Amino acid sequence: MTLPLRPPVMPMEAEVAEQLPEGAQWQYEPKWDGFRCLAFRDGDDVNLQSKAAKPLSRYFPELVAALAALRPRQFVLDGEIVVPIEGRLSFDDLLQRIHPAESRIRKLSRERPALLIAFDILVDEQGRLVADERLSRRRAKLEAFARRVFPKSGSVRLSPATLDVDQAREWIHDAGWNLDGVIAKNRKLPYQHERTAGMLKIKRHRSADCVVGGFRYATSGRLVGSLLLGLYDDEGKLNHVGFTSGIKVSERPALTRKLEQLRKPPGFTGSAPGGPSRWATERSTEWEPLAPRLVVEVEYDHFTGGRFRHGTRLLRWRPDKDPRQCKLSQVERESRAPLLIT
């Protein structure tokens, strides 16, 4: 490549913050739920690079083709790869792309094509380095670049940005967005190939009330290790949606006794733990079913593919909540996010 920036290049990474910073120097962007990607185009060569400086091109051939089809023959963009499915972003479908079989990747690229959402430009269409310019200038150049060369409704899109902190707060708190949160960037700073306080990420805090449909014992002893969580669907079936394990050691003996008194099959009447999964282990199929009497409120990051993506954090018990009120509708809106990208 003849570009002034060539892979591998370490991307600019954000520090974690609890609150949105305020002031005229801050620009706010959605934090998309996907794979970070630096996209390099130099003539006929297109390279996609991950946040860890690993090649991504073989996994997203449709994006390589889309970038190669753009009129400018030189540029470097920073963005996020996402997979939209019926108006929502599916991280599960994104993960399926990291597959050893090229035939499988090609099939998925046709059936469920990915998008690249661009939020920064590091090399412009004249092949000039602009990463050393302040963000306010880079953003203006990126917007002009997108207007000129991004096809409408194409595979490469421009991420929204705002200077309005109230708009950023709406992005964080609006449950209809399938976002990780908001990224705040200092408009006065150049692009920095490192983690920096000039780029902050403010994550969303989501919670849901769930039925405890079962539990697992800890790996040693006969004390509870994790609670299995369920939500009711429209047919009245209790579906397993994840787990929580943040139980205080001092509370485990009493809680174990309470749970053992509630043991009653089937626990879950819809989808149940221990079903077919590439992640399943012998231990993951061992669990104790409970009568649907207990409700907990948990904090989670994402709900996708019918379950919480990661383990949740136990916030509190909800003895005031009727288990039948714990419905999937609490979290379904989370995954029906409009793609607010142009």
C-alpha positions in Angstrom: 0.0 0.0 0.0 1.1 3.6 -0.7 -1.2 5.2 1.9 0.3 7.3 4.7 -1.3 4.9 7.1 -1.0 1.1 6.5 -2.3 -1.8 8.5 -1.8 -2.7 11.2 -2.8 0.5 12.9 -4.1 0.7 16.5 -7.4 2.5 16.7 -8.3 5.3 19.0 -10.0 3.8 22.1 -12.2 5.2 24.8 -11.9 5.5 28.5 -14.9 4.5 30.5 -16.9 7.3 32.1 -20.0 7.3 34.4 -21.5 10.5 33.0 -21.6 12.4 29.8 -19.1 15.2 29.7 -20.5 18.6 28.8 -19.1 21.6 27.0 -18.7 23.0 23.5 -15.6 20.8 22.9 -17.6 17.5 23.0 -19.1 15.6 20.1 -21.5 12.7 20.8 -22.0 9.6 18.8 -24.0 6.3 19.2 -21.8 3.4 20.4 -22.8 0.7 18.0 -23.0 -2.9 18.9 -20.6 -4.5 16.5 -17.0 -5.1 15.5 -14.7 -2.1 15.4 -13.1 -1.8 12.0 -10.5 0.3 10.2 -11.1 0.2 6.4 -8.1 0.8 4.1 -8.6 1.4 0.4 -5.6 2.0 -1.9 -6.4 1.5 -5.6 -7.6 -2.1 -6.0 -6.5 -3.1 -2.6 -9.1 -3.1 0.3 -8.2 -4.2 3.8 -10.4 -4.5 6.9 -8.7 -4.5 10.2 -10.1 -5.3 13.7 -9.5 -3.4 16.9 -6.9 -5.9 17.8 -5.1 -5.2 14.5 -6.2 -8.6 13.0 -7.4 -8.9 9.4 -11.2 -9.0 8.9 -11.4 -8.9 5.1 -12.1 -12.7 4.5 -15.0 -12.6 6.9 -16.9 -9.7 5.2 -16.4 -10.1 1.4 -19.5 -8.0 0.7 -17.9 -5.0 2.6 -14.7 -5.4 0.7 -16.7 -5.3 -2.6 -18.7 -2.3 -1.4 -15.6 -0.3 -0.5 -13.8 -1.3 -3.7 -16.9 0.0 -5.6 -16.7 3.5 -4.1 -15.4 6.2 -6.5 -12.4 7.4 -4.5 -9.4 5.0 -4.9 -7.7 6.1 -1.7 -9.0 6.5 1.9 -8.9 5.2 5.4 -12.1 5.1 7.5 -12.7 4.2 11.1 -16.1 2.6 11.9 -18.1 -0.4 13.1 -19.3 -3.5 11.3 -22.9 -4.5 12.2 -25.4 -7.0 10.8 -29.0 -5.7 10.6 -31.8 -8.3 10.7 -35.3 -7.1 10.3 -34.6 -3.6 11.6 -32.4 -4.7 14.5 -28.7 -5.3 15.0 -27.8 -8.9 15.6 -24.6 -9.6 17.4 -25.2 -13.3 17.2 -25.3 -13.1 13.4 -22.2 -11.0 13.4 -20.3 -13.6 15.5 -21.3 -16.3 13.0 -19.1 -14.6 10.4 -15.9 -15.6 12.2 -15.9 -19.0 10.6 -13.1 -21.1 9.1 -15.2 -22.2 6.1 -15.2 -19.7 3.2 -18.3 -21.3 1.7 -20.2 -20.6 5.0 -19.0 -17.0 5.1 -20.0 -16.4 1.4 -23.5 -17.9 2.1 -24.0 -15.6 5.2 -22.7 -12.6 3.3 -25.5 -13.1 0.8 -28.2 -14.0 3.2 -27.5 -11.5 5.9 -25.1 -8.8 4.6 -23.2 -6.6 7.0 -22.9 -2.8 7.1 -19.9 -0.6 7.8 -21.0 2.4 9.9 -18.2 5.0 9.4 -17.6 7.6 12.2 -14.1 8.9 11.4 -11.8 9.5 8.4 -8.0 9.2 8.8 -6.9 9.5 5.1 -8.9 11.4 2.6 -9.7 10.6 -1.0 -6.6 12.5 -2.2 -4.5 10.1 -0.1 -3.7 12.8 2.4 -3.3 12.1 6.1 -6.0 13.9 8.1 -5.7 11.9 11.3 -3.5 14.6 12.8 -6.2 17.2 12.3 -8.7 18.1 15.1 -11.9 16.1 15.2 -14.1 19.0 14.2 -12.3 19.2 10.9 -12.2 15.4 10.4 -16.0 15.2 11.0 -16.7 17.9 8.4 -14.5 16.1 5.9 -16.2 12.7 6.7 -19.7 14.2 6.2 -18.6 15.7 2.9 -17.0 12.5 1.8 -20.2 10.5 2.7 -22.4 12.9 0.8 -20.2 12.6 -2.3 -19.5 8.9 -2.4 -21.7 6.7 -0.1 -24.5 5.2 -2.1 -28.0 5.8 -0.6 -29.0 2.7 1.4 -25.6 1.1 0.5 -23.4 -1.1 2.7 -21.3 1.8 3.9 -23.1 4.4 6.0 -22.4 7.5 8.0 -22.9 7.3 11.8 -24.9 10.1 13.3 -23.2 12.7 15.5 -24.4 15.6 17.6 -23.1 18.5 19.7 -26.3 18.5 21.7 -25.8 16.8 25.1 -29.6 16.4 25.5 -29.7 14.4 22.2 -26.9 12.2 23.6 -28.9 11.6 26.8 -31.9 10.5 24.7 -29.6 8.0 22.9 -28.6 6.5 26.3 -32.0 6.4 27.8 -34.3 5.6 24.9 -34.9 1.9 25.3 -35.7 1.5 21.6 -32.1 1.8 20.6 -29.9 -1.2 20.3 -26.8 0.6 21.4 -24.0 0.0 23.8 -24.3 3.6 24.9 -22.7 6.9 23.7 -19.2 7.9 22.7 -18.1 11.4 23.6 -15.1 12.8 21.7 -13.1 16.0 22.2 -13.5 18.0 19.0 -10.2 19.8 19.6 -8.0 16.7 19.5 -6.4 14.8 16.6 -6.8 11.1 16.2 -4.8 9.2 18.8 -3.7 5.6 18.3 -4.3 4.7 21.9 -6.7 4.7 24.8 -7.4 8.4 25.7 -9.4 10.6 27.9 -10.2 12.6 24.8 -12.7 9.8 23.9 -15.1 8.6 26.5 -17.7 5.8 26.5 -20.8 6.0 28.6 -22.6 2.7 28.7 -26.3 2.2 29.1 -27.7 0.6 32.2 -30.6 -1.7 31.5 -32.6 -3.8 34.0 -35.3 -6.4 33.8 -37.5 -8.3 36.3 -37.1 -12.0 35.8 -38.5 -15.2 37.2 -36.1 -17.5 38.9 -36.9 -20.8 37.1 -34.0 -22.8 38.3 -30.6 -22.8 39.9 -27.2 -24.4 39.7 -25.0 -25.5 42.5 -21.5 -24.0 42.8 -18.6 -26.1 41.5 -17.7 -27.1 45.1 -20.1 -27.8 47.9 -23.8 -27.8 47.8 -24.4 -24.1 47.9 -26.2 -22.1 45.1 -23.8 -20.8 42.5 -26.1 -19.2 40.0 -29.8 -18.4 39.4 -31.4 -19.3 36.1 -33.6 -16.5 34.7 -36.9 -16.8 32.8 -39.4 -14.5 31.0 -42.9 -15.3 29.9 -43.8 -15.1 26.2 -47.2 -14.3 24.6 -48.2 -17.9 24.9 -47.6 -17.9 28.6 -44.5 -20.1 28.4 -41.6 -19.4 30.7 -38.4 -19.2 28.6 -34.9 -19.5 29.9 -33.1 -16.2 29.0 -29.9 -16.3 31.0 -28.4 -16.4 34.5 -27.0 -14.3 37.3 -24.3 -15.4 39.8 -23.6 -12.3 41.8 -24.8 -13.8 45.1 -23.0 -12.7 48.3 -21.2 -15.6 50.0 -22.9 -14.8 53.3 -26.3 -15.1 51.8 -25.7 -18.4 50.0 -26.5 -20.9 52.8 -30.0 -19.4 53.6 -30.8 -18.9 49.9 -29.8 -22.5 49.1 -32.2 -23.8 51.7 -35.0 -21.5 50.3 -34.4 -22.6 46.8 -34.3 -26.3 47.7 -37.7 -26.0 49.2 -39.1 -24.6 45.9 -37.7 -27.4 43.7 -40.4 -28.5 41.3 -40.1 -29.5 37.6 -40.3 -28.5 34.9 -39.0 -25.0 36.0 -39.2 -23.7 32.4 -42.1 -24.5 30.2 -40.7 -22.9 27.0 -37.0 -23.0 26.1 -34.9 -24.6 28.9 -31.3 -24.6 30.0 -29.0 -27.2 28.6 -30.3 -27.3 25.1 -28.0 -27.9 22.0 -25.3 -25.3 21.9 -21.7 -25.2 20.7 -20.9 -23.7 24.2 -22.7 -26.4 26.1 -20.7 -28.5 28.6 -21.7 -31.4 30.8 -22.1 -29.1 33.7 -24.3 -26.6 31.8 -27.0 -29.4 31.5 -27.1 -29.8 35.3 -29.6 -27.6 37.0 -32.4 -27.7 39.5 -35.9 -26.7 38.4 -38.0 -24.4 40.6 -41.6 -23.5 41.0 -42.0 -20.0 39.4 -42.4 -18.0 42.7 -39.3 -15.8 43.0 -38.6 -12.6 41.0 -35.3 -10.8 40.8 -34.3 -7.5 39.1 -31.1 -7.8 37.1 -28.9 -5.4 35.2 -27.7 -6.5 31.7 -25.9 -5.2 28.7 -27.7 -6.8 25.7 -30.6 -9.0 25.0 -30.2 -10.8 21.7 -31.1 -14.1 20.2 -33.7 -14.7 22.9 -31.3 -14.4 25.8 -29.0 -12.1 27.7 -25.7 -12.1 25.9 -23.6 -12.3 29.1 -24.2 -13.0 32.7 -26.3 -10.4 34.5 -25.8 -8.5 37.7 -28.3 -9.2 40.5 -29.7 -5.8 41.7 -32.4 -6.9 44.1 -35.2 -9.3 44.9 -38.7 -8.3 43.9 -41.2 -9.9 46.3 -43.7 -7.3 45.3 -43.7 -8.5 41.7 -46.0 -11.1 40.3 -43.9 -13.6 38.3 -46.5 -13.5 35.5 -45.7 -9.8 35.0 -42.1 -10.8 34.0 -42.6 -10.8 30.2 -40.3 -10.8 27.2 -41.8 -7.5 26.1 -39.6 -5.9 28.7 -36.5 -6.6 26.6 -37.9 -7.1 23.1 -38.0 -3.4 22.5 -34.3 -3.3 23.2 -33.6 -5.4 20.1 -35.9 -3.5 17.7 -33.6 -0.6 17.2 -34.1 1.6 14.2 -31.0 2.0 12.2 -30.4 5.7 12.6 -27.7 5.8 9.9 -27.6 7.7 6.6 
